[in-house]
């Protein structure tokens, strides 16, 4: 272990990042910025080629920064898992989606575990960052690695450290967001802690990998449940004829005992819509029903339908139907100022509107094209004609680049799912 710690200390340890997406690529460049050499491995050849040409596909990693690391030979991407043999430290940042049955799909994790086993050598540190259910690291990964005949904490080191990436967040980045770490053994915790201390301002070590896995699920379950609550409050306020946003903002003036959450068109991204269901699934195997999680998931999953009903109602108020109406969606990323459309509620809203016969267009400055209902749609030019030529403008992602007064002035009808048009007062605006 002393050799590994010495390499980490003098930054001669070679780091391998498996999965170069929204988690892996920022992590890789953070290691680069502190002087570590990184091998990035991904199965997507197009992504690998883009990185090696210094072209970033992630807003949080500017191409200029990426190209600098590539030119200095601090970062090289590859599809060749055989290069893992050269690595001293391996970070697993692969996707963990849900199956259609809402069961965890950890096939990507287990695939890279098999690849790591093929080249595993004494002295290597392996850290799982992919979000998963409590017990994955010690119940699934550990037996696989020990099947090679090597012993954890002695021959190799295994830890879990949940990613805490918030795409588009300029205030909290990989470097200044505290990092949770837990190793299978104290030696594993020490090795992982020493590695991440080199690139992250604050590292918190917890007692077990299962606790670390639970930390991540608690964080996102907390958000999902509270968003579910405020989405239901929005529906209640609609029925009561009161302004949801006024109520929330007034409640937020209380200096204690209240934390504001805000309603929206539904949950998006890889974490919040998915992670709580990992926990719910795990508890079902222990004969326990996670009722808060299931109820919040039901409410949040139904928000796109609620938005479509608001659009239908708003058009009906103008003696128009969805069928045959020109409708433009502004912002289809799952949140403002990013290009990520994973699990975006806009996709469900657009699919439902198309099925109802709407003539649909969209504009998103970050998403030039998207697949909807087995077809490709391209972002339209944003101008007054796009808005005035549509029966309804629907705001789904409130990107900062939009001039909301311009949007309201040139639209015939606005359905605002993000309160983006506050404080504009106009009878053509309908909010959730």
Helices and strands as residue ranges (DSSP letters): H 2-10, E 15-18, H 24-33, E 38-41, H 45-52, H 63-71, E 75-78, G 81-86, E 89-92, H 107-119, E 125-128, H 136-136, I 137-141, H 142-146, E 157-160, E 179-183, H 186-197, E 203-205, H 209-240, H 244-251, H 272-284, H 291-301, H 303-316, E 326-330, H 345-355, E 359-363, E 369-372, E 375-378, H 384-388, E 392-395, H 404-410, E 414-416, E 429-431
